Amino acid sequence: MTRRKKEAAPVSLLTSLGASSLELEVRKSRAGAVMLISGVIGVGELSDREIMVLSHSGRLIIRGERLAISTLERRSLEIYGRVTEVVFGYGKA
């Protein structure tokens, strides 16, 4: 009898403040993780160790190693790399 490895379900975070919302979905990948973020109005800072994502709800700071943006379009962003920390701060971006 062989055991099948159970795949982890995507982790999702949704925060709604008035008319604006920020949605985050995380999936495992070979590079570490793939983060799909919607509700984005821009990118404040970008390096291979930290990415600051701006939204109407606040700032989302992603820290890790070998971080990169693969897609940025229509208020959506895709980040991949080894994520070690995610910090959300309320307030205008």
C-alpha positions as CSV (number, residue, x, y, z in Angstrom):
1,M,0.0,0.0,0.0
2,T,1.4,3.4,-1.0
3,R,0.5,6.5,0.8
4,R,-0.3,9.6,-1.1
5,K,1.1,12.9,0.1
6,K,-1.7,15.2,1.1
7,E,-1.4,18.6,-0.7
8,A,-1.9,21.7,1.4
9,A,-4.9,23.8,0.5
10,P,-4.3,27.4,-0.4
11,V,-4.3,29.9,2.4
12,S,-6.6,32.9,1.9
13,L,-6.8,36.2,3.7
14,L,-9.5,38.8,3.0
15,T,-9.7,42.1,4.7
16,S,-12.5,44.5,3.9
17,L,-12.6,48.2,4.9
18,G,-15.5,50.1,3.4
19,A,-15.5,49.8,-0.3
20,S,-11.9,48.6,-0.7
21,S,-10.5,45.2,0.0
22,L,-7.2,43.4,-0.1
23,E,-7.2,39.6,-0.9
24,L,-4.3,37.3,-0.5
25,E,-4.0,33.7,-1.5
26,V,-0.8,31.7,-0.9
27,R,0.2,28.4,-2.6
28,K,3.3,26.2,-2.3
29,S,5.6,26.1,-5.2
30,R,9.1,24.8,-6.1
31,A,10.5,28.3,-5.4
32,G,8.8,28.4,-2.0
33,A,5.5,30.1,-2.4
34,V,3.3,31.9,-4.9
35,M,1.2,34.8,-3.5
36,L,-1.7,36.1,-5.5
37,I,-2.8,39.5,-4.2
38,S,-5.8,41.5,-5.5
39,G,-6.9,45.0,-4.5
40,V,-3.4,46.4,-5.2
41,I,-2.9,50.1,-6.2
42,G,0.9,49.9,-6.5
43,V,4.3,48.6,-5.3
44,G,6.1,50.9,-2.8
45,E,9.4,49.1,-2.5
46,L,10.9,46.2,-4.3
47,S,14.0,44.0,-3.7
48,D,14.7,40.3,-3.6
49,R,14.2,40.4,0.2
50,E,11.2,42.7,0.6
51,I,8.2,43.8,-1.4
52,M,5.8,46.5,-0.2
53,V,2.4,46.3,-1.7
54,L,0.1,49.4,-1.5
55,S,-3.7,49.2,-1.3
56,H,-6.5,51.5,-0.3
57,S,-6.7,49.4,2.9
58,G,-3.1,49.8,3.9
59,R,0.4,48.3,3.2
60,L,1.3,44.7,2.9
61,I,5.0,44.0,3.4
62,I,6.3,40.6,2.3
63,R,9.8,39.6,3.4
64,G,11.8,36.6,2.4
65,E,14.4,35.3,0.0
66,R,14.5,35.4,-3.8
67,L,11.3,37.4,-4.0
68,A,10.1,38.5,-7.4
69,I,7.0,39.8,-9.1
70,S,5.8,37.8,-12.0
71,T,2.6,39.6,-12.8
72,L,1.2,43.1,-12.1
73,E,-2.0,43.9,-13.9
74,R,-5.6,45.1,-13.2
75,R,-5.1,45.6,-9.4
76,S,-3.6,42.1,-9.1
77,L,-0.1,41.0,-8.3
78,E,1.7,37.7,-8.3
79,I,4.8,37.3,-6.1
80,Y,6.9,34.2,-5.8
81,G,9.9,33.2,-3.7
82,R,10.6,32.0,-0.2
83,V,8.3,34.0,2.1
84,T,9.3,34.3,5.7
85,E,7.1,37.1,6.9
86,V,3.9,39.0,5.9
87,V,3.0,42.2,7.8
88,F,-0.1,44.2,7.2
89,G,-0.4,47.9,8.3
90,Y,-3.7,49.8,8.2
91,G,-3.8,53.3,6.9
92,K,-3.7,55.1,3.6
93,A,-1.0,54.0,1.2
